[in-house]
């Protein structure tokens, strides 16, 4: 019994490290491409509020697909709380949890003090439409509603740079 638990633990740990930090051909992993319109979606926050992507047209939108047990996701989300504070007038962050229970996500959100909406994608419909198979996956959408940048893995520095690029662009 102990051997089975150890093997299971080792397998999950190895898989989570691989999934959280996969960096190869990141743009090829996603079905959304830079310069194209992302799939519209609707989802619900932990509080039951309906969120529709097209309602944010005219603002910069960041989608972050994540899981509670992913260490890179945790780091990225924590850093994005500061980004949200700094750019709250120009940026909307939507953190989309992939397939986990509301209780686990609610606990995680409270523990990290996330200051942006957390959407539940329990049936993985949104993430499937975007082609998300690795986390964290971040997608920046410009004010015109087009994909500006995509990133897979811990990309905090690059995200901040791309937000600055969007804010300083003449459009």
N, C-alpha and C positions, 0 to 999 in steps of 0.2 A: 504494500500500500504506500509506504513512504517513497519507494522507488518511482511509482506511478506519479505521485504528486510532484516529485522532483523533476521528472521528465516533462510533465505538463508545465511546470513553472519555467523551466529552461526554454521550452518551445515558445511560450507566450512572450518571455523576455526577449528572445532573439527576434521574433516577429515584430514586436513593438519597436525595437531599435531600428530594424530594417525599414519599417513603414514610416517612422517619424523622420528619418534622415535621408531618405532616398532622394538623390539629386540629379540622376541621369535623365537627359532628354525631357525635362519637366514640361515644356510646352507641348510635346507630343502626347503626353499622358491625358491631357484635357481635351474635351470636345469643343470648348470655347477657344476662339483664336483672337489674338490681338487685332483690333480694328473692326471686328464683327459685333453685332448685337448679341448679348448673352440671352439665353432662354429666360423668358419671363417666368415668374413663379409666385405662388402665394404659400404662406406658411403661418404658423402660430407661435407666438412667444410662450414662455413658461406661464405667463399670466392669462393666456388665451386670446391675446390681441392678434387680429389678422394683419399680416404684413404682405404687401405686394411690391415686387421690385419696381414696377413701372411708376409707382407713386413717388419714387425718389429721383425722377428725371430732373435735371437742373442742379443736382448735387453730386459730388464725388461719393461713390459708394464703394466700400470695401466688404467683400464677402470672405469670411474665414470659415472653412470647413474643418472640423476638429473632433477629437474624442477626449474624454476626461482622463484616461490613463496615459495619454501620450505626453511625455515630458516636454518635447519641443512645442507642442500645442500650448501647454501651460505657460511656457516662457513667452511665446508669441502673444498670447492673450493678455498676459500681465503687462507687457510692454505696450500693447495697443490701448490699454486704459489711459496711459499718459498721452498717447497720440490723439485719442478721442477728446481729452481735455483741451489739448493745445489747438485742435482744429475743429472744435464742435460746431462752429458756424458754417463750415464748408464741407464737412465730411460726415457721412453716416456709416457706421460699422455695424454689420449684421453678422453675428457669430452663429453658424449653422452647425448644431450638434448632429452627428451621424449615428442614429440608431440606438441611442442609450435611453435609459428610463428618466422620466421627469424628476424623480427624487434624486437620482445621482447627479443630474445636471444642475438642479436647483442648489444642492449642497456645494457643488463645484463653483457655481457662479457666486454664491454668498462668500465662500472661502477666499476667492480671488478678488472679490469686490469689483466685478466687472460692471462698467458704467455704460453699456450699450446693450441693445436687445439680443437675446439668445433665442434663436428659432429651433424648433424641434423637427428633425427630419427622421422620425422614427421608422418610416417605411423606406427610407433611402431614395425617395422619388426625386428630390431636388438634386442630391449629389449624383445620382445616376444620369440625370439630364445634363449635368455639367461634366460628366466623365471623371469624377473624383474617385480615385482609388488609393491615394496616399494622403497622409495628413501630417502637419497642417497644409492645406492648400489655400492660397490667398489669391483673390481676383480683384483687381482695381478697375472700376468702371468710371469713365469720365462723365462730365456734365451732359454730354450729348447722348449718353446711354450706350456708349460703345466700350468694349473691353480695351483698356489701356495697357494692362500688364497682368501677367500670371506668375505665380511662384509656388513652388512645392518645397516643403521643409522649412526650417528656421531661416527666415529671410528678413529679419527686422530692419537691418540697415538699408537694404534695397527698397523695402516698402516705404520707409521714411523719405528716401531720395525720390521715389516715384510720386509720392504725394506732393512734395515740393515742386517737382516738374509740372504736375497738373495745376497746382495753384499759381505758378508763374507763367503758364502758357497763355498766349494772347486770346485764345477762344473763350 
